Amino acid sequence: MLEWKSMTKQPKIFSPQEKAIVALAAIKSDKTIAQISSSYQVHPTQISNWKKQAIDNFSDLFKDNKKGKNKKNSIIRPNWIIYIK
């Protein structure tokens, strides 16, 4: 019995952490975009886009997010939260 396979390649979906790692590698400039592309199996144009997006949004990391008066000060980590008194 013959089995038909689709000729189209499914795009790989990268997590935000993977995108950050690739963008950081591009920002560091230790390797060329072509070397990073080969290492992480990401198209060079995509690497350039992620690098630009990371640089454009870098200042958002340092914004003051205190909007509510009753909001507790907290340090947010990926899987846990510490409340500061």
N, C-alpha and C positions, 0 to 999 in steps of 0.2 A: 504494500500500500504506500502510495506517495503522500508525503506530508508537505504542504506548502508553507513556506516561511515568508514573512513580510520582508520586502526589500528595503524598507525604511528603517533607519537606525533610531532607536529611542534615545532622546537626550538624557544625559546624566543630570540629576538634580543634586546640587551642592547645598550642604547645610550652611547656615550663617557662619559657623565656626570655620568650616573649610574655606569659605570665601575670604574670611578675615586672614587666615594663614597665608593664602595665595597673595592677597593684596599687600600684606606686610612684607612678604618676600620681594614683591615688586618695588615697594617703597624703599626697602633697604638697599636695593641696587647691587647686591653682592653677585647676582647672576643676571644674565640678559633675559629679556622677556621670552626669547626662544628656548632658553635653558629651563626656565620656570614652566613654560608650556609643556615641554617634554617631561619634566619631573612629575607634574600634577595632572597631566592629560587634560589640559584646559586650552581652549583656543586663545592665541595671543591677543585678539581683539577683546575677548572677555576679560582677560587679565588687566588690560588697560582700562576697561570700564570699571572694574572693581577697584582698581587703584585710585582712579579719579573720584569714585563715589566715597571711598574711605577718606581721602584727603579733604573732600568737600564737607564731609560730616564730622570730621575729627573734633571740631570745636564744640559740638553738641555734648561731648562727654563731660565738659566742664561747666555746663549751664547750671544755674541755680534753679532747682526744681521745687522750691518751697512756695507753694501757692495757697495752701490752706493753713489757717491758724492752729487748728487742732491736730495737724499732722505731726506724727512723731518723727524725729530724726532717725534715719536708718541707713545702713550700708547694705546694698543689695548685691548679692553674689549669685552666680547662676543657679544654685540649688538650695540656697538658704538665705535668711535675713537675720541681721543682728540689730537689735534696737538699742539706741544709745540714750541714756537718761541725762 
